[in-house]
Amino acid sequence: MPPTLLKLPLALFLLTCAATSPSLAAAPDFNSLMGMGQKLAQHNHYPEALRCFQQARQIAPNRWEPYWEIGDAELTNDDCKAAVETLTRGIELNSKSGDLYFTRGKCYQNLGELNLAVADLTRAIALEPKNAHFYERRAFSYAALGEYKKALADYNKAIELDAPIKASKGVAARAPYKEYYVCLADRARIDARLGNYQKAIDDFTAALTAPPTQSANSMRILYERADCYDKLGKHDLASKDRTAATNHKGDILEDLVHDPTLGTGK
């Protein structure tokens, strides 16, 4: 038994043993296996989670849910070709799931098949038009294809959907999601590429207000905002940003920067 399983909570450990041991007579049912797999995935135990989902698929081969979970696990393991095949089978079983198209779209992005990614993400958006993540991912593909106006439109929509909400009568306050700040930074990079330097500065400045646990890579943003200040002839402000970036301690979520090719200084 993998030693990492010993770190699981006791209840989840026992359930995992039941799911993975062929010697036990009382085999878990479909829902139990799916639930166990999801909990294992939450604890980053992907091989064990994958086994649960595969067993669930064996029990119910015509249910689409295991195909999505297996495809997502394969994507996490960088096996994008296998994930595409798995997710395609899931879509054959359920063409109304935005998550299936979204996940396959991410696989196509990783494989460099950007037009296929756009097609899948467009289908996902049609199914779930209020899901900000779908617009954000399609914007990434559009930007990589050089279709900056379409990318900006998608970032605008993602930012609108993810924006914070102030409490009012009958409406609860909502903090912005972490992708909100990343979208601001990515939109700024496109505006900088198009020569809209003041818009880029405004978005970079807003992205820098992210709390530490939702950082959109503020060291890089400081350098990029400095480039924009230089373009506008504001060299003192550019110098201040570069000094601040040099003294920066680093970011918790640096990997959330989506497209390193969009930087203004590259």
QUIWO-V215009 format. One record per backbone hydrogen bond with DSSP energy under -0.5 kcal/mol. NH is the residue of the N-H (numbers start at 1). CO is the residue of the C=O. Records with the same first field share a line. If there is no record, write none. Layout:
NH=CO, CO
//
This chain:
5=2
6=3
7=4
8=5
13=9
14=10
15=11
16=12
17=13
18=14
19=15
20=16
21=17
22=20
24=21
27=25
33=29
34=30
35=31
36=32
37=33
38=34
39=35
40=36
41=37
42=38
43=39
44=41
45=40
46=44
49=45
50=46
51=47
52=48
53=49
54=50
55=51
56=52
57=53
58=54
59=55
60=56
63=60
67=64
68=64
69=65
70=66
71=67
72=68
73=69
74=70
75=71
76=72
77=73
78=75
79=74
80=78
83=79
84=80
85=81
86=82
87=83
88=84
89=85
90=86
91=87
92=88
93=89
94=90
97=94
98=96
101=97
102=98
103=99
104=100
105=101
106=102
107=103
108=104
109=105
110=106
111=107
112=109
113=108
114=112
117=113
118=114
119=115
120=116
121=117
122=118
123=119
124=120
125=121
126=122
127=123
128=124
131=128
132=130
134=131
135=131
136=132
137=133
138=134
139=135
140=136
141=137
142=138
143=139
144=140
145=141
146=143
147=142
148=146
151=147
152=148
153=149
154=150
155=151
156=152
157=153
158=154
159=155
160=156
161=157
162=158
163=159
165=174
168=171
171=168
174=165
177=162
180=177
181=177, 178
182=178
183=179
184=180
185=181
186=182
187=183
188=184
189=185
190=186
191=187
192=188
193=189
194=190
195=192
196=191
197=195
200=196
201=197
202=198
203=199
204=200
205=201
206=202
207=203
208=204
209=206
210=207
214=211
215=212
221=217
222=218
223=219
224=220
225=221
226=222
227=223
228=224
229=225
230=226
231=227
232=228
233=230
234=229
235=233
238=234
239=235
240=236
241=237
242=238
243=239
244=240
245=241
246=242
247=243
248=245
254=251
256=253
257=254
262=259
263=260
266=263
//
